[in-house]
Amino acid sequence: MDASSSGTGRVRFGPDRKFTGAKVFSATMMADRTRLGDVVTDWIHSNPSFHVREIIVTQSSDEAFHCLSMTVFYFDFDA
């Protein structure tokens, strides 16, 4: 995973970066942020025709709130 000081991490899958869709998952509450990876994994398993091309994880904060987002870029073999 590549990481930068901006609070963004990126996971790339394979040399081909083409994608046909993107799905954004986000959570602000601590319990939801803790489960976010499982939510994304369940979504991937429930869409077997989707080949994940890249996942970008972004964290943003202010004094009171923290937000975690995972953006999944995928290629749909059934499209």
C-alpha positions as CSV (number, residue, x, y, z in Angstrom):
1,M,0.0,0.0,0.0
2,D,1.3,3.5,-0.9
3,A,0.7,6.1,1.8
4,S,1.1,9.8,1.8
5,S,1.0,12.5,4.5
6,S,-2.5,13.5,3.3
7,G,-4.1,10.6,5.1
8,T,-4.6,8.6,1.9
9,G,-3.6,5.0,1.2
10,R,-3.9,3.2,-2.1
11,V,-3.9,-0.5,-3.0
12,R,-3.5,-1.4,-6.7
13,F,-4.4,-4.8,-8.3
14,G,-2.7,-5.8,-11.5
15,P,-1.1,-3.9,-14.3
16,D,-4.4,-3.0,-16.0
17,R,-6.0,0.1,-14.4
18,K,-9.2,0.2,-16.4
19,F,-12.4,0.2,-14.5
20,T,-16.2,0.4,-15.2
21,G,-17.4,1.5,-11.8
22,A,-16.6,2.9,-8.4
23,K,-18.3,2.4,-5.0
24,V,-17.6,4.7,-2.1
25,F,-18.0,3.5,1.5
26,S,-17.6,5.9,4.4
27,A,-18.1,6.1,8.1
28,T,-17.8,8.7,10.8
29,M,-18.9,6.8,14.0
30,M,-16.1,4.8,15.7
31,A,-18.0,1.5,15.6
32,D,-18.8,2.0,11.9
33,R,-15.2,2.8,11.1
34,T,-14.1,-0.3,12.8
35,R,-16.5,-2.5,10.7
36,L,-15.8,-0.6,7.4
37,G,-13.3,-3.2,6.1
38,D,-15.8,-6.0,6.7
39,V,-18.6,-4.1,4.9
40,V,-16.3,-3.6,1.9
41,T,-15.3,-7.3,1.9
42,D,-19.0,-8.4,2.1
43,W,-19.8,-6.1,-0.8
44,I,-17.0,-7.5,-2.9
45,H,-18.1,-11.1,-2.2
46,S,-21.7,-10.3,-3.0
47,N,-20.6,-9.0,-6.5
48,P,-18.6,-11.9,-8.0
49,S,-18.6,-10.4,-11.5
50,F,-16.6,-7.3,-10.2
51,H,-12.8,-7.5,-10.5
52,V,-11.4,-5.0,-8.0
53,R,-8.8,-2.8,-9.8
54,E,-7.9,-0.3,-7.0
55,I,-8.9,0.7,-3.5
56,I,-8.2,4.1,-2.1
57,V,-8.5,4.7,1.6
58,T,-8.9,8.2,2.8
59,Q,-9.0,9.6,6.4
60,S,-10.1,13.1,7.2
61,S,-10.6,14.8,10.5
62,D,-11.4,18.1,12.2
63,E,-11.5,18.9,15.9
64,A,-14.7,16.8,16.6
65,F,-15.1,14.3,13.8
66,H,-13.1,11.7,12.0
67,C,-14.2,10.2,8.6
68,L,-12.8,7.1,7.0
69,S,-13.6,6.4,3.3
70,M,-12.8,3.5,1.1
71,T,-13.3,3.9,-2.7
72,V,-13.3,0.7,-4.6
73,F,-12.7,0.9,-8.4
74,Y,-13.8,-2.2,-10.2
75,F,-14.2,-3.8,-13.7
76,D,-17.6,-5.5,-14.2
77,F,-17.2,-8.6,-16.4
78,D,-21.0,-8.7,-16.9
79,A,-21.2,-5.1,-18.1
